């Protein structure tokens, strides 16, 4: 089901998707870095502090990415409406 208008519901959905994307990428990157460090130096550096940092950064990046994409979509929707009038 594709929404017909760019509204607040679409913004919330976009924010959740972008937060999830940044969260998964962040966890994978930190886990990969910790794995490389473990195999090189035998020290496991993945901790709960890393998870809290990833959550904080994913929420910030996800929010601003969602705002930017939503505004661009809203502008494009208004342009299309003006052309059809």
RAWOSUL-V436372 format. One record per residue. RES is the residue in three letters. NEAR is the number of other C-alpha atoms within 8 Angstrom. Layout:
res=RES near=NEAR
res=RES near=NEAR
This chain:
res=UNK near=2
res=UNK near=3
res=UNK near=6
res=UNK near=4
res=UNK near=5
res=UNK near=11
res=UNK near=6
res=UNK near=6
res=UNK near=6
res=UNK near=10
res=UNK near=12
res=UNK near=8
res=UNK near=8
res=UNK near=10
res=UNK near=13
res=UNK near=9
res=UNK near=9
res=UNK near=13
res=UNK near=13
res=UNK near=10
res=UNK near=9
res=UNK near=11
res=UNK near=11
res=UNK near=8
res=UNK near=8
res=UNK near=10
res=UNK near=10
res=UNK near=8
res=UNK near=8
res=UNK near=10
res=UNK near=9
res=UNK near=8
res=UNK near=8
res=UNK near=11
res=UNK near=9
res=UNK near=8
res=UNK near=12
res=UNK near=11
res=UNK near=8
res=UNK near=6
res=UNK near=6
res=UNK near=7
res=UNK near=7
res=UNK near=8
res=UNK near=7
res=UNK near=8
res=UNK near=6
res=UNK near=6
res=UNK near=6
res=UNK near=9
res=UNK near=9
res=UNK near=8
res=UNK near=8
res=UNK near=11
res=UNK near=9
res=UNK near=8
res=UNK near=8
res=UNK near=13
res=UNK near=9
res=UNK near=8
res=UNK near=11
res=UNK near=16
res=UNK near=11
res=UNK near=8
res=UNK near=10
res=UNK near=12
res=UNK near=10
res=UNK near=8
res=UNK near=8
res=UNK near=12
res=UNK near=8
res=UNK near=8
res=UNK near=9
res=UNK near=9
res=UNK near=8
res=UNK near=8
res=UNK near=10
res=UNK near=8
res=UNK near=8
res=UNK near=8
res=UNK near=8
res=UNK near=7
res=UNK near=6
res=UNK near=5
res=UNK near=4
